[in-house]
Amino acid sequence: MRSCIKVKGMNAQNRIPELNGMGWSDNRIAKACRCAQPTISRIRLGISDPRESLVRAIDQLYQQQLSTPATSRPEVD
C-alpha cells in the first residue's frame, strides 16, 4: 500500500472516510473536488496517490464541513 501525499499534516486517504461519515458519498466528494469517483475510491483504498491539487481540494472540503453545522450537511446517499 502506498502512502498518500500529506499537506500540513493531512492525509487524503484518511479525510475521505471522515467525509463519508459526515454524509458525503465518494461520488459527491468527487464532484465537489472536480475529479472522477473511481479516483476518490482508489485514494480511500490506498491504491493510488493523488495529485497535490486534489489533496488540497479534499482538505478544503473537509475544513468547510467542519465549520458547517451538522444539520446543514448533506444526507447520507
PyMOL commands that set and color helices and strands:
alter all, ss='L'
color gray80, all
select helices_A, chain A and resi 12-21+26-33+37-45+52-66+70-72
alter helices_A, ss='H'
color red, helices_A
select strands_A, chain A and resi 6-7+10-11
alter strands_A, ss='S'
color yellow, strands_A
deselect
rebuild
show_as cartoon
